[in-house]
Amino acid sequence: MRRLALLCVAVLVALPAVAAAKSNDSLAPPDAPPHWLPPEPWVYNHWIPYDEGRLYALLHVTREQLWQQLRDDHRNVADLARRHGWRDPQRLAAALVAPWRGRVGSERLSVLRGRALRTITQGHLAQHLFFHSLHQFAIPSAAPRIFGVSDAAFRDIRRTLELSPLTIARLHGRSPARVEEMSVAVLRDRVRAGVAGHAMTAHQGRILLARQITQLPRWLGQARYNGPPKTHRGQLVALPHDYATNPSVSADGTHVVFEQYRQKLPVALRLGEIAVVSHDLRSGRSALVSKPAAPRADEPLDPRSAYNATVSGDGRLVGYESSPGNVNFAKRYGRIGVELTDIARGRTTRIDRPLRGADLSQSAYNPQLAADGRHLAFQAVRGAGTAQVFVCDLHTGSRSLASTGLPRAPGGTTTSIYEPRMSADGRFVAFTAVTSRTDGRRGATTSRVMLRDLRAEVTTPISDGTPGFASEPAVSGDGRLVAFTAGTRVPRLYLRDVAAGTTSALTDAGAGAVVDPQLSTDASTLAYTLVRAGRSRVEVRSLRSPAGQTVASTRGSVTDPSLSANGAVLAFTSDAPDVSADKADRTRGVFVRDLRSGATTLVSPPTARAAAAAPPVPVARAPVTRRPVSGGSLRAPVVSIVDNAFVRGREEPRLRVRPGTVVTWRWRSQSSHNVSVRSGPERFRASTRSRGVIRRRFAQTGTYRIVCTLHSPGMHMTVVVR
């Protein structure tokens, strides 16, 4: 068995048994899991009922000190306040909401004071409100409009397949620019609703919105699911299993680096949820690249995850994202940074330089290491609060802005940068430039692929002239060829010859949707993921001959291609049980195929148990015509409440009934939901719950717009009484 597997087993055996996890918040129900939150709109929308700066001023603490306090949700703000002279949480709560006096009535003030008190006494609630700004329902609830799938499907895809929100959108014909624009609009609407409803101050709303918008490009492009596992009534729906994903092969074809997920909570809490592993294809040995300093028994837990690895041409240097985890279930929590490990020297260096005191996102992410081992690109939010790409010269320590020289954005818009890719010598950086409106108006948005020549200081448009939106670039070693995807509904594969000034379409829409193209350094070979009929496979295409190969399975998905410099070695991820004899279960693993011999090898540790099959990869389908239920009827219609959707034949039903009809809602969900009339002749609201049945007689004619207030505007339906 590989050293990595032995190491994980040894660590697990050394850890004490852990009792069944439950919420540490004192107001949580007895069977609530560790990540339980009160099912109330102000919680899910992060409507802190006071200016957070007032909290820092009253306690004489910084945001960093609050972060450290709440990292372990066994602790709360009251503990921190007590050390700074505030012994009575109720007195502190009253002081925090005191500026509301005279602006709201006594009843509303009492509600705000009660919420403030809960932010002080409930540790996990406070952790969520202050530091999980994009753990919200607003964007997923609008998934049908933004991403082309239902709210429930979006969450399931994120959790089980770990596709990024942008990839889900591309597979359903959504432009990255429109996705960003609509996501910002949804967040802005939620902040506006919180301010208008006297749930938070306008100043706190501006802080929240700025924080969310600056974190949004990272969230949209992030494939890794960072939410809690699915639970029902306090119990896990499925037992999690360790798995591996996201490989990157060195240019010389000797090393593969990948992410190894630790799903056993005792191990994750001590070492971090995700580790970066390097596998030597010559010796067959694996080694941990991100080596955590496991605390002694008398030291506090300090879980840190490492992921999204990139490797130099000889496999010696590995760059990756690094993030501390919280101490309740090791999920990434706090500022993300970029680190570089020299495997030969056993030395790790922090690459990015965070802006101290800035109120926007200070994270750096998505590193890309050139094959020469000298240049490293990464994304970070800087300047006016937009995501940019920087390139660091690892020899001199100098860094430069790569995402510059772009056309001036029209008024009322902003340009964010996604998906940087570097040439082998570090001279060229390709990236996606997404221009979207930020002023709340509708207008033209663009998603273009650009190429920056760092030596000549020239930025060249690559995708102009192709139909629809363009994204996901890959660049050859000399910067002459750039592959990318583009399309109006189904993304196709294109290849741009920069020297010749020509662009060729390499696939058609009927073949399927193309995502994640990879171009070998010598410009001989292309690999990409092709999604069709609910299945994904990796296609390998020679640019010098008609030759090609397909890596596929009828029993699972094949994704995440990565090529060596000469196009002879392919690394990929698959959950299929028949890709290699070394893995016969449904967990995801990392494989390497020698494209010359056809031999396929499992390089990640084999798993001990079989896991449930992953759902098919979703693809765009012809739009479904939505018709109202025919006939105003007196028959009692039954509406099912599933997670984040009302369903009667389809989601978002529109019922036509006669006066006097009784409509029944039956909960079939795992999460909590309510039924509330947002507008209509009569108002009613059924309390938030996860089980049970309610019935309501509709006596007055008119149109009733009904929502779950926790998941609106996405979770809605209509009843028309005539």
C-alpha positions in Angstrom: 0.0 0.0 0.0 1.2 3.5 -0.8 2.9 5.6 1.9 0.1 8.1 1.8 -2.5 5.5 2.6 -0.3 4.2 5.5 0.1 7.7 6.8 -3.6 8.4 6.9 -4.4 5.1 8.5 -1.7 5.7 11.2 -3.0 9.1 12.0 -6.6 7.9 12.2 -5.7 5.1 14.6 -3.8 7.5 16.8 -6.9 9.7 17.2 -9.4 9.2 20.0 -13.0 8.3 19.2 -15.3 11.2 18.7 -18.9 11.3 19.8 -21.7 12.0 17.4 -21.4 15.6 16.3 -24.2 18.1 17.2 -24.6 21.8 17.2 -22.7 23.8 19.9 -25.2 26.7 19.8 -27.3 26.6 23.0 -30.5 27.5 21.1 -30.2 24.7 18.6 -32.7 21.8 18.7 -31.4 18.6 20.4 -30.8 16.7 17.2 -29.3 19.6 15.2 -26.0 18.9 13.3 -22.9 21.1 13.9 -23.7 23.4 10.9 -27.3 24.1 12.1 -28.5 27.6 11.6 -31.9 29.1 12.7 -34.2 28.9 9.6 -34.9 32.6 9.5 -34.3 35.0 6.5 -32.1 37.5 8.5 -29.7 34.6 9.2 -29.5 33.3 5.6 -29.1 36.8 4.2 -26.4 37.9 6.7 -28.5 40.8 8.0 -26.4 41.7 11.1 -28.7 44.0 13.1 -26.0 46.6 13.8 -22.9 48.1 12.3 -20.1 45.5 12.8 -17.6 48.4 13.2 -19.6 49.4 16.4 -18.9 45.9 17.8 -15.2 46.3 17.2 -15.2 49.7 18.7 -17.1 48.7 21.9 -14.9 45.7 22.5 -11.7 47.3 21.3 -10.9 44.4 19.0 -10.1 43.9 15.4 -11.9 41.8 12.8 -8.9 39.4 12.9 -9.4 38.9 16.6 -13.1 38.2 16.1 -12.2 35.7 13.4 -9.8 33.9 15.8 -12.5 33.8 18.5 -15.2 32.4 16.2 -13.0 29.9 14.4 -13.9 27.4 17.1 -17.7 27.6 17.5 -17.5 26.2 21.0 -16.7 29.8 21.7 -18.8 32.9 21.2 -18.7 36.6 21.1 -19.8 36.8 24.7 -16.6 35.0 25.8 -14.5 37.6 23.9 -16.6 40.5 25.3 -16.2 39.3 28.8 -12.4 39.6 28.4 -12.9 43.2 27.4 -15.1 44.3 30.2 -18.6 43.5 28.9 -19.8 40.9 31.3 -23.5 41.2 30.5 -24.4 40.0 26.9 -27.8 41.8 27.1 -26.2 45.1 28.0 -23.8 44.7 25.0 -26.8 43.8 22.7 -28.6 47.0 23.8 -25.5 49.1 23.2 -25.0 47.6 19.7 -28.6 48.4 18.5 -28.8 51.8 20.4 -28.4 53.8 17.1 -31.8 52.4 16.0 -33.6 54.3 18.8 -35.8 56.9 17.3 -35.6 55.3 13.8 -37.8 52.2 14.6 -40.6 51.5 17.0 -40.1 49.8 20.3 -41.4 46.5 19.1 -38.9 46.5 16.2 -36.1 47.6 18.4 -36.9 44.7 20.7 -36.6 42.3 17.8 -33.3 43.8 16.7 -32.0 43.6 20.3 -33.0 39.9 20.4 -31.1 39.2 17.2 -28.1 41.1 18.4 -28.1 39.0 21.6 -28.1 35.8 19.6 -25.1 37.0 17.6 -23.3 37.4 20.9 -24.3 34.1 22.6 -24.4 31.7 19.6 -21.0 30.9 18.3 -21.8 29.1 15.0 -24.5 31.6 14.1 -21.9 34.5 14.6 -19.3 32.6 12.6 -21.8 32.3 9.7 -23.0 35.9 9.8 -19.5 37.5 10.0 -17.4 35.2 7.9 -19.5 33.1 5.5 -20.7 36.0 3.4 -21.5 33.8 0.3 -23.0 30.9 2.3 -26.5 32.2 1.3 -29.7 31.0 -0.4 -30.2 34.1 -2.6 -28.1 33.0 -5.6 -29.0 29.3 -5.5 -32.7 30.2 -5.2 -32.4 32.1 -8.5 -30.6 29.1 -10.1 -33.2 28.6 -12.8 -32.5 32.1 -14.2 -28.8 32.3 -13.5 -27.5 28.7 -14.1 -30.3 27.0 -16.0 -31.1 24.3 -13.4 -33.4 24.2 -10.4 -32.3 25.3 -7.0 -32.3 21.7 -5.7 -30.3 20.4 -8.8 -27.8 23.2 -8.4 -27.1 22.3 -4.8 -26.9 18.6 -5.6 -24.5 19.2 -8.5 -22.3 21.4 -6.3 -22.2 18.8 -3.5 -21.8 15.6 -5.5 -20.0 16.5 -8.7 -18.2 19.6 -7.4 -18.7 21.5 -10.7 -18.1 25.2 -10.3 -21.1 27.5 -10.7 -19.6 28.8 -13.9 -19.2 25.3 -15.3 -22.8 24.5 -14.5 -23.9 27.7 -16.2 -21.8 27.0 -19.3 -23.3 23.6 -19.7 -26.7 25.3 -19.8 -25.7 28.0 -22.3 -25.2 30.8 -19.7 -22.5 33.4 -20.3 -20.1 34.0 -17.5 -20.8 37.7 -17.8 -24.6 37.3 -17.5 -24.0 34.9 -14.5 -21.9 37.5 -12.8 -24.3 40.3 -13.5 -27.4 38.4 -12.4 -25.6 37.2 -9.2 -24.7 40.7 -8.3 -28.3 41.8 -8.9 -29.6 39.1 -6.6 -27.1 40.0 -3.8 -28.0 43.7 -4.2 -31.7 43.0 -4.0 -31.2 41.0 -0.7 -29.2 43.9 0.8 -31.8 46.4 -0.3 -34.6 44.2 1.2 -32.7 44.0 4.5 -32.2 47.8 4.7 -35.7 48.6 3.6 -37.1 46.1 6.2 -35.0 47.7 9.0 -33.1 44.4 9.5 -29.7 46.1 9.1 -28.4 49.5 8.6 -27.5 51.0 5.2 -23.9 51.2 6.2 -23.7 47.6 7.2 -25.5 46.8 3.9 -22.8 48.5 2.0 -20.1 46.5 3.8 -21.9 43.2 3.2 -22.4 43.9 -0.5 -18.8 45.0 -1.1 -17.6 41.9 0.7 -19.9 39.6 -1.3 -19.1 41.2 -4.7 -15.4 41.0 -4.2 -15.6 37.4 -3.2 -18.0 36.5 -6.0 -15.5 35.7 -8.9 -13.7 33.2 -6.7 -17.0 31.6 -5.6 -18.3 31.4 -9.2 -15.1 29.7 -10.4 -14.5 27.5 -7.4 -15.1 23.8 -8.1 -14.7 22.6 -4.5 -17.8 22.4 -2.5 -17.3 24.1 0.9 -20.7 23.5 2.5 -21.8 21.0 5.1 -22.7 17.4 4.3 -26.3 16.7 3.6 -28.2 15.8 6.8 -31.8 14.9 7.7 -33.1 15.4 11.2 -29.6 15.6 12.6 -28.2 12.5 10.8 -25.9 12.2 7.7 -27.9 11.2 4.6 -24.8 9.3 3.3 -21.6 8.3 4.9 -18.7 10.3 3.3 -15.7 8.6 1.8 -12.2 9.9 1.0 -11.5 10.6 -2.6 -9.1 12.4 -5.0 -9.6 14.8 -7.8 -8.2 17.7 -9.9 -4.9 16.3 -11.2 -2.1 18.3 -12.8 0.7 16.5 -14.6 4.3 17.9 -14.9 5.6 18.8 -18.4 8.1 16.0 -18.4 5.4 13.5 -17.5 7.1 12.2 -14.4 4.8 13.6 -11.6 1.1 14.1 -11.0 -0.2 16.4 -8.2 -3.8 16.2 -7.1 -6.2 16.9 -4.2 -6.8 14.2 -1.6 -10.0 14.8 0.5 -10.1 13.6 4.1 -13.7 12.8 5.0 -13.1 11.3 8.5 -13.8 14.3 10.8 -11.1 13.5 13.4 -8.4 13.5 10.7 -9.8 16.6 9.0 -9.9 18.6 12.3 -6.3 17.9 13.0 -4.8 18.0 9.5 -7.2 19.9 7.3 -10.0 18.6 5.0 -7.9 18.7 1.7 -4.3 17.8 1.1 -2.1 18.2 -2.0 -0.3 15.0 -2.9 2.5 14.4 -5.5 2.8 11.0 -7.1 6.1 10.0 -8.8 5.2 7.9 -11.9 8.6 6.4 -12.1 8.8 5.0 -8.5 5.1 4.6 -7.9 5.3 6.5 -4.6 3.1 9.3 -3.3 4.1 12.0 -0.9 2.2 14.8 0.9 3.2 18.2 -0.4 1.1 20.2 2.0 2.5 18.9 5.2 0.4 20.1 8.2 1.9 20.6 11.6 -0.5 18.4 13.6 -1.0 19.9 17.0 0.0 18.0 20.2 -2.8 16.8 22.5 -2.4 20.0 24.6 -2.5 22.4 21.7 -5.6 23.9 20.0 -6.7 22.4 16.7 -5.5 24.3 13.6 -6.9 22.5 10.5 -5.6 23.9 7.2 -6.6 22.7 3.7 -4.4 22.8 0.5 -5.9 22.3 -2.9 -6.0 23.5 -6.6 -2.4 22.4 -7.2 -0.2 23.3 -10.1 3.3 21.8 -10.8 6.5 22.9 -12.5 7.9 21.1 -15.6 10.2 18.8 -13.6 7.7 18.1 -10.7 10.0 19.8 -8.1 7.8 22.9 -7.4 4.1 22.7 -6.5 1.9 25.8 -6.1 -1.5 25.6 -4.4 -4.2 27.4 -2.5 -4.1 27.2 1.3 -6.8 28.1 3.7 -7.4 27.7 7.4 -10.4 25.7 8.4 -13.0 26.2 11.2 -12.8 23.8 14.2 -16.4 22.5 14.0 -16.0 20.5 10.8 -12.7 21.7 9.2 -14.4 23.6 6.3 -12.3 26.4 4.7 -12.8 29.5 6.7 -10.9 32.7 6.3 -8.4 34.2 3.9 -7.2 32.0 1.1 -3.5 32.4 0.1 -1.1 30.9 -2.5 1.8 28.8 -1.3 4.7 27.2 -3.1 6.5 24.1 -1.9 10.0 23.1 -3.1 9.7 19.3 -2.7 13.5 18.7 -3.0 14.3 21.2 -0.3 11.2 20.6 1.9 10.6 24.4 2.0 7.2 26.2 1.7 6.8 29.9 0.9 3.8 32.2 0.9 3.6 33.9 -2.4 0.8 36.5 -2.2 0.9 39.6 -0.1 -2.5 40.4 1.4 -3.7 44.0 1.8 -3.9 44.7 5.5 -6.9 46.7 6.7 -8.8 46.4 3.5 -12.5 45.7 3.8 -12.8 43.7 0.6 -11.7 40.2 0.0 -8.0 39.7 0.8 -7.8 36.2 -0.7 -5.4 35.1 -3.5 -6.3 32.0 -5.4 -6.1 29.9 -8.7 -2.3 29.6 -9.0 -0.8 28.7 -12.3 2.9 27.7 -12.3 4.9 27.9 -15.6 6.8 24.8 -16.7 10.0 26.7 -16.2 9.4 26.8 -12.5 10.2 30.5 -12.4 6.9 32.3 -13.0 3.7 31.8 -11.1 0.4 33.5 -11.9 -2.5 33.9 -9.4 -5.8 35.8 -9.0 -6.5 38.3 -6.3 -8.9 41.2 -5.6 -7.1 44.5 -5.6 -7.5 48.1 -6.6 -11.2 49.0 -7.2 -12.3 45.6 -5.8 -12.2 43.5 -9.0 -10.4 40.2 -9.5 -7.1 40.6 -11.4 -4.2 38.3 -12.4 -0.7 38.9 -11.1 2.5 37.1 -12.2 5.4 36.6 -9.7 9.0 36.0 -10.8 10.1 33.5 -8.2 13.8 34.2 -8.8 13.7 38.0 -8.3 10.6 38.3 -6.2 9.1 40.9 -8.5 5.4 40.8 -9.5 3.5 42.4 -12.3 -0.2 42.9 -13.2 -1.0 40.7 -16.2 -4.6 41.6 -16.7 -4.0 45.0 -18.1 -4.1 46.7 -21.5 -7.8 45.8 -21.8 -10.3 48.0 -23.7 -11.9 50.6 -21.4 -15.1 49.2 -19.9 -18.4 51.1 -20.6 -19.9 53.2 -17.9 -21.8 51.3 -15.3 -19.8 48.1 -15.9 -16.8 46.4 -14.3 -14.4 43.8 -15.7 -13.4 40.8 -13.7 -10.7 38.3 -14.6 -11.1 34.5 -14.6 -9.1 31.4 -15.5 -5.5 32.5 -16.0 -3.2 30.1 -17.9 0.5 30.5 -18.5 2.9 29.5 -21.3 5.8 27.2 -20.4 8.3 30.1 -20.3 6.0 32.4 -18.3 6.0 35.0 -21.1 2.3 34.7 -22.1 -0.8 34.7 -19.9 -4.2 33.8 -21.3 -7.3 34.7 -19.3 -11.0 35.3 -19.5 -12.2 38.9 -19.2 -15.8 39.2 -18.0 -17.5 42.6 -18.3 -20.8 42.9 -16.6 -23.1 45.7 -15.4 -22.9 46.7 -11.8 -25.4 49.6 -11.8 -28.5 47.4 -11.7 -29.4 48.2 -15.3 -29.6 45.7 -18.1 -27.2 46.1 -21.0 -24.5 44.5 -23.1 -22.2 42.0 -21.3 -19.1 40.3 -22.7 -17.0 37.3 -22.0 -13.8 37.4 -24.0 -10.5 35.4 -24.0 -7.4 37.6 -24.0 -3.6 36.9 -24.3 -1.1 39.1 -22.5 2.6 39.2 -23.7 4.4 40.2 -20.5 7.7 40.9 -22.4 6.1 43.1 -25.1 3.5 44.5 -22.7 0.8 43.9 -25.3 -2.7 42.4 -24.7 -4.4 40.7 -27.7 -8.1 39.7 -28.1 -8.2 36.0 -28.9 -11.9 35.1 -29.1 -13.3 38.1 -31.1 -15.4 36.9 -34.0 -16.5 33.7 -32.4 -20.3 33.4 -31.6 -21.6 33.9 -28.1 -19.5 33.9 -25.0 -15.9 32.7 -24.8 -13.9 31.4 -21.8 -11.6 28.7 -20.5 -8.4 29.4 -22.4 -5.3 27.1 -22.7 -2.1 28.3 -24.2 0.8 26.5 -26.0 4.3 26.7 -24.7 5.4 29.5 -27.1 2.1 31.4 -26.9 1.3 30.9 -30.6 -1.8 28.8 -30.1 -4.7 29.4 -27.7 -7.5 26.9 -27.3 -10.8 28.1 -25.7 -14.5 27.4 -25.6 -17.3 29.6 -27.0 -20.9 29.3 -28.0 -24.4 30.8 -27.7 -26.0 27.8 -26.0 -23.6 24.8 -26.1 -19.9 25.6 -25.7 -17.7 24.4 -28.6 -13.9 24.1 -28.9 -12.0 26.7 -30.8 -8.3 27.1 -31.7 -6.7 30.4 -32.4 -3.4 30.7 -34.3 -2.1 34.0 -33.0 0.7 34.3 -35.6 -1.5 33.5 -38.5 -4.5 35.4 -37.2 -6.9 32.5 -37.8 -9.5 30.8 -35.6 -10.8 27.3 -36.2 -13.9 25.5 -34.7 -12.8 22.0 -33.7 -16.2 20.7 -32.5 -19.8 21.3 -33.3 -22.7 21.8 -31.0 -24.2 18.4 -31.8 -21.1 16.6 -30.5 -21.8 17.9 -27.0 -20.7 20.6 -24.6 -16.9 21.2 -24.3 -15.4 22.3 -21.0 -11.9 22.4 -19.5 -9.7 22.3 -22.7 -6.0 21.5 -22.2 -3.2 22.2 -24.8 0.1 20.4 -24.6 3.2 22.6 -24.4 4.5 21.5 -27.8 1.1 22.3 -29.4 0.7 18.8 -30.6 -2.3 17.6 -28.6 -5.6 18.9 -27.2 -7.6 17.2 -24.4 -11.0 18.3 -23.2 -14.0 17.1 -21.3 -17.0 16.5 -23.6 -20.5 16.3 -21.9 -23.3 14.7 -23.8 -26.5 12.9 -22.9 -25.8 13.2 -19.2 -22.3 11.6 -19.4 -18.9 13.2 -19.5 -15.8 11.8 -21.1 -12.3 13.0 -22.0 -11.4 13.4 -25.7 -7.7 13.6 -26.8 -7.1 15.1 -30.2 -3.9 15.3 -32.2 -3.3 18.6 -34.0 -0.7 17.0 -36.3 -2.6 13.9 -37.5 -6.2 12.6 -37.5 -5.3 10.4 -34.5 -7.3 10.7 -31.3 -8.4 8.8 -28.2 -11.4 8.7 -26.0 -11.3 8.0 -22.3 -14.9 7.1 -21.3 -17.0 4.7 -19.2 -20.7 3.8 -19.4 -20.6 3.4 -15.6 -19.4 6.8 -14.5 -17.9 10.2 -15.5 -14.4 11.0 -16.7 -13.2 14.6 -16.3 -10.3 17.0 -15.4 -7.8 16.2 -18.2 -4.2 17.3 -17.8 -1.4 16.7 -20.4 2.3 16.4 -20.4 4.4 18.7 -22.6 4.6 16.2 -25.5 1.0 15.1 -25.2 2.0 11.5 -24.3 0.8 11.4 -20.7 -2.8 12.2 -19.7 -4.0 12.6 -16.1 -7.7 12.6 -15.3 -10.4 12.1 -12.7 -13.1 9.4 -12.8 -15.7 7.9 -10.5 -16.2 4.9 -12.8 -15.5 1.4 -11.4 -14.1 0.0 -14.6 -11.4 2.4 -15.7 -8.7 0.5 -13.9 -8.6 -2.8 -12.0 -7.2 -1.0 -9.0 -10.5 0.8 -8.3 -13.8 -1.0 -8.5 -15.9 1.4 -6.5 -17.8 4.7 -7.2 -15.5 7.1 -5.4 -13.5 9.6 -7.4 -9.9 8.8 -8.1 -7.0 10.2 -10.1 -5.7 8.2 -13.0 -2.8 8.4 -15.5 -3.0 7.0 -19.1 0.1 6.5 -21.3 -1.4 7.5 -24.6 1.2 5.6 -26.5 0.7 2.2 -24.9 -2.9 2.8 -23.7 -2.0 1.6 -20.1 -4.1 3.3 -17.4 -2.9 3.5 -13.7 -4.7 4.6 -10.6 -2.3 7.0 -8.8 -4.6 8.1 -5.9 -5.1 5.8 -2.9 -7.8 3.1 -3.4 -10.8 3.4 -1.2 -12.0 0.7 1.2 -15.7 0.9 0.5 -17.9 1.4 -2.4 -19.7 4.7 -2.6 -23.1 5.6 -4.2 -23.0 6.4 -7.9 -22.8 10.1 -8.8 -25.7 11.5 -10.7 -25.2 12.1 -14.4 -23.6 15.4 -15.5 -26.4 17.8 -16.3 -26.5 19.4 -19.8 -28.7 21.9 -21.5 -32.0 20.7 -22.7 -34.7 22.2 -24.9 -36.8 24.6 -22.9 -39.9 23.2 -21.4 -43.1 25.1 -22.0 -44.8 25.9 -18.7 -48.6 25.8 -18.8 -50.9 26.4 -15.9 -52.9 23.5 -14.5 -55.9 23.4 -16.7 -59.4 24.2 -15.8 -60.3 26.0 -12.6 -61.1 23.0 -10.5 -62.6 22.2 -7.1 -60.5 19.1 -6.7 -58.1 19.5 -3.9 -54.6 19.9 -5.4 -51.6 18.6 -3.5 -48.3 20.5 -3.8 -45.1 18.8 -2.6 -42.5 20.8 -0.8 -39.1 19.4 -1.7 -35.8 21.0 -0.9 -36.0 24.5 -2.3 -38.9 24.0 -4.6 -42.7 23.7 -4.7 -43.7 20.8 -7.1 -46.9 19.8 -8.7 -46.0 18.1 -11.9 -43.1 20.5 -12.2 -41.3 23.1 -10.2 -42.8 26.6 -9.7 -46.4 25.4 -10.4 -49.1 27.7 -11.4 -52.5 26.4 -10.2 -55.9 27.6 -11.5 -58.7 26.8 -9.1 -62.2 27.8 -8.3 -63.2 29.8 -5.2 -63.6 27.5 -2.2 -60.9 25.1 -3.3 -58.6 23.6 -0.6 -54.9 23.4 -1.5 -52.7 21.0 0.4 -48.9 21.4 0.9 -47.0 18.3 1.9 -43.4 18.5 3.2 -41.1 16.0 1.5 -37.9 17.9 2.2 -34.8 17.4 4.3 -34.3 21.1 4.9 -36.8 23.6 6.6 -39.3 25.5 4.5 -42.4 27.6 5.0 -45.4 28.7 2.9 -46.1 32.4 2.8 -48.3 34.6 0.6 -46.1 37.4 -0.7 -49.0 39.1 -2.5 -52.7 38.3 -3.0 -56.2 39.1 -1.8 -55.6 37.2 1.5 -52.4 36.7 3.4 -51.3 33.7 5.4 -48.1 32.0 6.4 -47.4 28.4 7.5 -44.5 28.1 10.0 -41.1 26.9 9.0 -40.7 23.1 9.3 -39.2 20.1 7.5 -42.2 17.7 7.9 -46.0 17.7 8.0 -49.0 18.9 6.0 -51.0 22.1 5.8 -54.3 22.9 4.0 -55.7 26.3 3.0 -59.1 27.2 1.5 -58.9 29.9 -1.1 -62.2 31.9 -0.9 -61.4 35.2 -2.6 -60.7 35.4 -6.3 -57.4 36.8 -7.4 -53.8 35.9 -7.9 -51.7 34.6 -4.9 -48.0 34.7 -5.2 -46.5 32.2 -2.7 -42.9 31.8 -1.6 -40.8 30.1 1.0 -39.4 33.2 2.7 -36.1 31.4 3.4 -35.4 30.6 -0.2 -37.2 33.3 -2.1 -37.3 34.6 -4.8 -36.3 31.3 -6.3 -38.7 29.1 -4.4 -42.1 30.3 -5.5 -45.5 29.3 -7.0 -48.7 30.9 -8.0 -52.4 30.1 -7.3 -55.0 31.8 -9.5 -58.5 31.7 -8.1 -61.3 32.3 -10.7 
